[in-house]
Amino acid sequence: MGENYITCQEQLGSINISEDVIYSMVRTAITEVDGVAGLSNTAGAELAELFGLKTVARGVKVQFVDSRIVVDAIITVMYGRNIVNVAKAVQEKVMSVVQSTTGIESAEVNVHVSGVAFEK
């Protein structure tokens, strides 16, 4: 397997879930949270992408650490919204989606607010 998978050992065999599956679920969940203007990358991530290195995928990073899922989300919050409340809502939504769709209860969600979006 060329990409990273989280493996759950079951009685009948193993179940492997690709990082890309988690990325897709997390990205969709974050865009559904009220007050989130969007996902963002850091400058370093954009530079690495130019060289073809796999890095933070459009504001979401998923790692599998000691049989648990660790998600880092880099978001932009809409101007006028309570940043802490929006970040907490993102944490709750992502945690709920990850746990309900993978069945893995041990997860960690870190939210990084990189900016504020103003209406045009």
C-alpha positions as CSV (number, residue, x, y, z in Angstrom):
1,M,0.0,0.0,0.0
2,G,1.5,3.3,-1.2
3,E,-0.4,5.6,1.1
4,N,-1.0,5.7,4.9
5,Y,-3.8,3.6,6.3
6,I,-5.2,3.0,9.7
7,T,-5.7,-0.7,10.3
8,C,-8.4,-2.2,12.6
9,Q,-7.8,-5.9,13.3
10,E,-11.1,-7.7,13.4
11,Q,-12.0,-11.4,14.0
12,L,-12.4,-12.0,10.3
13,G,-9.3,-10.1,9.2
14,S,-8.1,-6.5,9.0
15,I,-10.0,-3.4,7.9
16,N,-7.8,-0.6,6.3
17,I,-9.0,3.0,6.1
18,S,-7.0,5.4,3.8
19,E,-6.0,8.8,5.1
20,D,-7.7,10.2,2.0
21,V,-11.1,8.9,3.2
22,I,-10.6,10.7,6.5
23,Y,-9.5,13.9,4.7
24,S,-12.7,13.9,2.6
25,M,-15.0,13.3,5.6
26,V,-13.2,16.0,7.7
27,R,-13.2,18.6,4.9
28,T,-16.9,18.1,4.3
29,A,-17.7,18.3,8.1
30,I,-15.7,21.5,8.5
31,T,-17.5,23.3,5.7
32,E,-20.8,22.6,7.3
33,V,-19.9,24.4,10.5
34,D,-21.5,27.9,10.8
35,G,-18.9,30.6,11.0
36,V,-16.2,28.8,9.1
37,A,-15.2,30.9,6.0
38,G,-13.0,28.1,4.6
39,L,-9.9,26.0,5.0
40,S,-6.5,27.4,4.5
41,N,-2.9,26.3,4.0
42,T,0.2,27.6,5.5
43,A,2.8,29.2,3.2
44,G,5.1,26.2,3.8
45,A,2.4,23.8,2.7
46,E,1.8,25.7,-0.5
47,L,5.5,25.7,-1.3
48,A,5.9,22.0,-0.6
49,E,2.9,21.3,-2.9
50,L,4.7,23.1,-5.7
51,F,7.5,20.6,-5.4
52,G,5.1,17.7,-5.4
53,L,5.5,16.8,-1.7
54,K,2.5,15.5,0.1
55,T,1.7,17.7,3.0
56,V,-1.3,19.4,4.6
57,A,-4.1,18.7,2.1
58,R,-5.9,22.0,1.8
59,G,-6.1,22.9,5.5
60,V,-6.5,19.3,6.9
61,K,-3.8,17.0,8.2
62,V,-4.6,13.5,9.3
63,Q,-2.1,11.3,11.2
64,F,-2.5,7.9,12.7
65,V,-0.6,7.8,16.0
66,D,-0.7,4.8,18.3
67,S,-4.0,3.5,17.0
68,R,-5.7,6.9,17.3
69,I,-6.6,9.5,14.7
70,V,-5.1,12.9,15.1
71,V,-6.7,15.7,12.9
72,D,-5.3,19.2,12.5
73,A,-7.6,21.6,10.8
74,I,-6.4,25.1,9.6
75,I,-9.5,27.3,9.2
76,T,-10.5,30.9,8.4
77,V,-13.3,32.3,10.5
78,M,-16.0,34.8,9.3
79,Y,-15.6,38.3,10.6
80,G,-17.8,39.0,13.6
81,R,-18.0,35.4,14.8
82,N,-16.7,34.2,18.1
83,I,-13.5,32.5,17.2
84,V,-13.4,30.2,20.2
85,N,-17.0,29.1,19.7
86,V,-16.4,28.4,16.0
87,A,-13.3,26.4,16.7
88,K,-15.0,24.4,19.4
89,A,-17.9,23.7,17.0
90,V,-15.3,22.4,14.4
91,Q,-13.8,20.2,17.0
92,E,-17.1,18.7,18.0
93,K,-18.3,18.2,14.4
94,V,-15.0,16.6,13.2
95,M,-14.8,14.4,16.3
96,S,-18.4,13.2,15.8
97,V,-17.9,12.5,12.1
98,V,-14.6,10.6,12.6
99,Q,-15.9,8.5,15.4
100,S,-19.3,7.7,13.8
101,T,-17.8,6.8,10.4
102,T,-14.7,4.9,11.4
103,G,-15.8,3.4,14.7
104,I,-12.6,4.5,16.3
105,E,-13.3,6.3,19.6
106,S,-9.8,7.6,20.3
107,A,-9.3,10.7,18.2
108,E,-7.8,14.2,18.7
109,V,-8.9,17.3,16.8
110,N,-6.7,20.4,16.8
111,V,-8.1,23.5,15.3
112,H,-5.8,26.3,14.1
113,V,-7.4,29.6,13.2
114,S,-5.2,31.2,10.5
115,G,-7.3,34.2,9.7
116,V,-10.5,36.1,9.5
117,A,-12.6,36.5,6.3
118,F,-14.3,39.8,5.7
119,E,-17.4,40.2,3.5
120,K,-16.8,42.0,0.3
